[in-house]
Amino acid sequence: MTALKEVAKKIYYGIIGPKEFDPKTLPWIDREDANIDEFLRKNPQRKDLPYNLEEKLNFWKKNGYVVLEQIIPHELIDLYWADVMELVNNPAKFKTYIQIDRDEHKPNLMRQAFEWTTQQILGKMVKINDIHNQSLAAKKLFLYKDIIAFLEAIFDSRIVGMQSLSFLYGSQQPTHADYPWVTAELPSNLAASWIPIEDVHINSGPLYYYAGSHQKVKKFNFGNGIFFNGKYSTKSPIEYANYLDNECKRLGLEKQTLLIKKGDILIWHSALVHGGSLINDPNQTRKSFVCHYSTEQGLPFHRAAPNDKPKKFTLNNASLYEDPRMPDQENILSERGNSFKD
């Protein structure tokens, strides 16, 4: 391994890190001289795109997020969620990693599905990781054409899906930005989507965010750079959350709550400050599918096998990597996904 690649791997695993994004690898739209009109002259909007790309790019540049209204077919959402419930109701069949952040499960909060019961998975503080590896419907939702079209525009590059999370309830996650945890070789090449499976209710612990924080809040130094690693960082996630809340208040950034409907999608910048509100009604679900994206140059490998050439699933000019830890589980939930034709 070359010295340069060795450094890249140390950065990827959060052992060391920069204190800011490398300006040479910033997406074009994050640069001070970004010219959206010029970009669109060279890359005209696709005629069947169901939103105004110029309007959405300008909103993204200023605010660090966009909402694309009613672009996801309800049929595809329902097919994906049926696969989620297949896993929930039959966990013994699956190797999918599931994290349950409750004290009674410490220290082993992350286990494979067959190590949990249905009752445990149906509880609070549960994250189902990367069901897109098992579910073809999830793959098609992850790489849905109108999502990829926007991501291609902001990165001006081919898109790679990094990871996905499926939630039944609100996460109640403290204030954070994504880049310290969801790390690519090029940390600025990262964005996320939040797809509601049902209309979001105010009492369900909705997502909150601070518009414009992606540009205005200075990166936090965990003691080993901008990435968090429990072994090497000298600062904790709670210290990070407190820093972000205080900085957003100092900068006069307004805390906004996301109340969107099934069929809508939120896409946000890796440095957008956000979190999960408290669940005021414990019986109120907040079913959602969260996806993280990079670019081919930003993440040229599966995170579980950074030295291996990944096997790819390709759709709409974007890719997902097969999980090398469980190739026998790839697309085992394919029947529903095969039924969806867009």
C-alpha positions in Angstrom: 0.0 0.0 0.0 1.3 3.4 -0.9 1.9 6.0 1.7 -0.9 8.1 0.3 -3.3 5.2 0.4 -2.2 4.4 4.0 -3.1 8.0 5.0 -6.4 7.8 3.2 -7.3 4.6 5.2 -6.4 6.3 8.5 -8.6 9.2 7.6 -11.4 6.8 6.5 -11.3 5.0 9.9 -11.1 8.2 11.9 -7.6 7.6 13.3 -6.4 10.9 12.0 -8.2 13.5 10.0 -8.2 17.0 8.6 -9.8 19.9 10.4 -11.8 21.0 7.4 -12.9 19.6 4.0 -10.2 19.7 1.4 -11.1 22.7 -0.9 -9.6 20.8 -3.9 -12.2 18.0 -3.6 -15.2 20.1 -2.7 -18.3 19.5 -4.9 -18.6 22.3 -7.4 -21.7 23.8 -5.8 -19.9 24.2 -2.4 -17.3 26.4 -3.9 -17.4 30.2 -3.6 -17.3 30.6 -7.4 -20.2 28.1 -8.1 -22.3 29.3 -11.0 -25.5 27.4 -11.2 -26.6 29.1 -14.5 -23.4 28.1 -16.2 -23.7 24.5 -14.8 -27.3 24.2 -16.2 -26.2 25.5 -19.6 -23.7 22.6 -19.8 -26.1 20.1 -18.1 -29.7 21.0 -19.1 -32.5 19.7 -17.0 -34.0 16.3 -18.0 -37.4 17.0 -19.6 -39.3 14.5 -17.5 -37.8 15.7 -14.2 -40.8 16.5 -11.9 -39.2 19.5 -10.2 -37.4 22.7 -11.2 -33.7 21.8 -11.0 -32.5 25.4 -11.1 -34.8 26.4 -8.2 -33.7 23.4 -6.2 -30.0 23.9 -6.8 -30.2 27.5 -5.6 -32.2 26.5 -2.5 -29.6 23.8 -1.8 -26.7 26.1 -2.1 -28.2 28.6 0.4 -29.9 26.2 2.9 -28.0 22.9 2.6 -31.1 20.8 1.9 -34.1 20.5 -0.5 -37.5 18.8 -0.3 -38.6 17.2 -3.5 -42.4 17.0 -3.3 -44.3 13.9 -4.3 -41.7 12.4 -6.5 -41.6 8.8 -5.0 -44.4 6.4 -6.1 -46.4 5.1 -3.1 -46.3 1.7 -4.7 -42.5 1.5 -4.4 -42.6 2.8 -0.9 -45.1 0.1 0.1 -43.1 -2.6 -1.6 -40.0 -1.6 0.4 -41.8 -1.4 3.7 -43.3 -4.9 3.1 -39.8 -6.2 2.8 -38.8 -4.4 6.1 -41.8 -6.1 7.8 -40.8 -9.5 6.3 -37.4 -9.1 8.1 -39.0 -7.8 11.3 -41.5 -10.7 11.5 -38.9 -13.4 10.5 -35.5 -12.2 11.8 -34.1 -15.8 12.0 -33.8 -15.8 8.2 -31.7 -12.7 7.9 -28.1 -11.6 8.6 -28.9 -7.9 8.3 -27.2 -5.8 11.0 -29.6 -4.2 13.5 -28.6 -1.7 16.2 -30.8 -1.3 19.2 -29.6 1.6 21.4 -31.1 0.6 24.7 -29.2 0.0 28.0 -30.5 -3.5 28.5 -28.6 -4.6 25.4 -25.2 -3.2 26.3 -22.4 -3.7 25.4 -23.5 -5.5 22.2 -25.9 -3.0 20.7 -25.2 -4.1 17.1 -26.2 -7.6 16.2 -27.4 -9.5 13.2 -31.1 -9.9 12.7 -31.2 -13.6 13.7 -29.8 -12.6 17.1 -32.8 -10.4 17.9 -36.5 -11.2 18.3 -39.4 -9.6 16.5 -40.5 -8.0 19.8 -37.1 -6.4 20.3 -36.9 -5.1 16.7 -40.4 -3.6 17.0 -39.3 -1.4 20.0 -37.8 2.1 20.2 -34.2 3.1 19.3 -33.9 0.6 16.5 -31.9 1.0 13.3 -32.1 -1.6 10.6 -28.9 -1.3 8.6 -28.5 -1.8 4.9 -31.7 -3.8 4.1 -31.1 -2.7 0.5 -28.6 -5.6 0.3 -31.4 -8.1 0.9 -34.3 -6.1 -0.7 -34.5 -5.3 -4.4 -37.4 -2.9 -3.7 -35.1 -1.0 -1.2 -32.4 -0.8 -3.9 -34.9 0.7 -6.4 -36.1 3.2 -3.8 -32.4 4.0 -2.8 -31.5 4.7 -6.4 -34.8 6.1 -7.6 -34.2 8.1 -10.8 -35.4 11.6 -9.6 -33.2 11.3 -6.5 -30.2 10.3 -8.5 -30.8 13.2 -10.9 -30.5 15.8 -8.2 -27.5 14.1 -6.6 -25.7 13.9 -10.0 -26.3 17.6 -10.3 -24.8 18.7 -7.0 -21.8 16.4 -7.3 -21.4 16.5 -11.1 -20.3 12.9 -10.8 -21.6 9.3 -10.9 -23.4 8.4 -7.6 -22.7 5.5 -5.2 -25.1 4.5 -2.4 -23.1 4.1 0.8 -25.5 2.8 3.5 -29.2 2.8 4.4 -31.1 2.9 7.7 -34.7 1.8 8.3 -36.7 3.2 11.2 -40.1 2.4 12.7 -39.9 5.2 15.3 -38.2 8.6 15.6 -34.5 8.3 16.3 -34.4 11.1 19.0 -30.8 11.5 18.0 -28.9 14.5 19.5 -27.9 17.3 17.2 -25.2 16.3 14.7 -24.0 16.5 11.1 -23.3 13.3 9.2 -19.7 13.6 8.0 -18.0 12.7 11.3 -19.6 9.2 11.3 -20.5 8.4 7.7 -17.1 8.7 6.2 -15.9 8.4 2.6 -12.4 8.8 1.2 -13.5 12.2 0.1 -15.5 13.4 3.1 -17.1 16.3 1.3 -18.6 13.8 -1.2 -21.5 12.9 1.0 -25.2 13.6 1.0 -28.3 11.9 2.6 -31.9 11.4 1.8 -34.8 11.0 4.2 -37.9 9.2 2.8 -41.0 9.1 4.9 -43.0 5.9 4.7 -46.0 7.7 6.2 -47.0 11.3 6.7 -44.8 12.8 9.5 -46.7 13.7 12.7 -45.6 16.5 15.0 -45.7 14.2 18.0 -43.7 11.4 16.4 -40.2 12.9 17.0 -39.8 14.6 13.6 -36.4 15.5 12.2 -35.2 19.1 12.9 -32.5 21.0 11.2 -30.8 24.4 11.0 -31.0 25.9 7.5 -27.6 27.3 6.2 -25.6 25.6 8.9 -23.7 23.6 6.3 -21.9 26.8 5.4 -21.9 28.8 8.6 -20.9 26.4 11.3 -17.2 25.8 11.7 -16.2 22.1 11.7 -15.7 20.6 15.2 -12.3 19.1 16.2 -12.8 15.7 17.9 -9.1 15.8 18.9 -8.1 13.7 16.0 -9.7 15.9 13.3 -13.3 16.3 12.1 -14.1 12.6 12.3 -15.3 10.8 15.4 -13.6 7.6 16.6 -14.2 6.4 20.1 -10.7 5.1 20.5 -8.8 8.1 19.1 -11.1 11.1 19.7 -10.8 13.2 22.9 -14.2 14.8 22.5 -17.5 13.0 22.8 -20.7 13.1 20.7 -22.5 14.9 23.4 -19.8 17.6 23.4 -20.2 17.8 19.7 -24.0 18.2 20.0 -23.6 20.9 22.6 -21.1 22.8 20.3 -23.5 22.6 17.4 -26.6 23.8 19.4 -24.6 26.7 20.8 -23.1 27.7 17.5 -26.4 27.6 15.7 -27.9 29.8 18.5 -25.0 32.2 18.3 -25.3 32.5 14.6 -29.0 33.1 14.8 -29.9 30.0 12.7 -33.5 29.0 13.1 -34.4 25.5 14.2 -36.9 24.1 11.8 -39.0 20.9 12.0 -39.6 18.6 9.1 -43.2 17.7 8.5 -43.4 16.1 5.1 -45.7 13.5 3.5 -45.4 10.1 2.1 -44.1 10.5 -1.5 -41.9 13.5 -0.6 -38.2 13.3 0.1 -35.7 15.4 2.0 -32.1 15.5 0.7 -29.5 17.2 2.8 -25.8 18.2 2.9 -23.3 16.2 4.9 -22.6 19.2 7.1 -26.2 20.3 7.7 -26.8 20.4 11.4 -29.8 18.3 12.3 -31.3 15.8 14.8 -34.3 13.9 16.0 -36.9 15.6 18.2 -38.3 13.9 21.3 -41.2 11.6 20.7 -44.2 13.2 22.5 -46.6 10.4 21.7 -45.0 7.0 22.4 -47.5 5.2 20.2 -46.8 7.4 17.2 -44.5 5.8 14.6 -42.2 7.7 12.3 -41.5 5.0 9.6 -38.6 6.2 7.4 -35.8 5.1 5.0 -32.6 7.1 5.3 -29.9 6.7 2.6 -26.4 8.0 2.4 -24.7 8.7 -0.9 -21.2 9.4 -2.2 -19.5 9.4 -5.6 -17.4 6.8 -7.3 -14.2 8.7 -6.6 -15.4 9.5 -3.0 -16.1 5.9 -2.1 -14.6 3.4 -4.6 -15.0 0.4 -2.2 -17.5 -1.2 0.2 -16.8 0.1 3.7 -16.5 -3.5 5.0 -13.7 -4.4 2.4 -11.8 -1.2 1.5 -9.0 -3.2 -0.2 -11.2 -5.2 -2.5 -12.9 -4.4 -5.8 -16.6 -4.3 -5.0 -19.4 -6.1 -6.8 -21.9 -3.6 -8.1 -25.7 -3.3 -8.6 -26.4 -0.5 -11.1 -29.6 1.4 -11.7 -30.2 4.9 -13.2 -26.5 5.4 -13.7 -25.8 4.9 -10.0 -24.4 2.0 -8.0 -24.7 0.1 -4.8 -22.0 -2.3 -3.5 -22.8 -5.9 -2.5 -22.0 -6.6 1.1 -19.0 -8.9 1.0 -19.8 -10.3 4.4 -23.1 -11.9 3.3 -23.2 -12.5 -0.5 -25.7 -15.3 0.0 -28.2 -12.7 1.3 -28.0 -10.4 -1.7 -31.5 -9.8 -3.2 -33.1 -12.6 -1.2 -36.1 -10.3 -1.0 -36.5 -9.8 -4.7 -40.1 -10.8 -5.5 -41.7 -7.5 -4.6 -38.9 -5.5 -6.2 -39.3 -7.4 -9.4 -43.0 -6.3 -9.5 -42.1 -2.6 -9.6 -41.6 -1.2 -13.1 -40.9 2.5 -13.4 
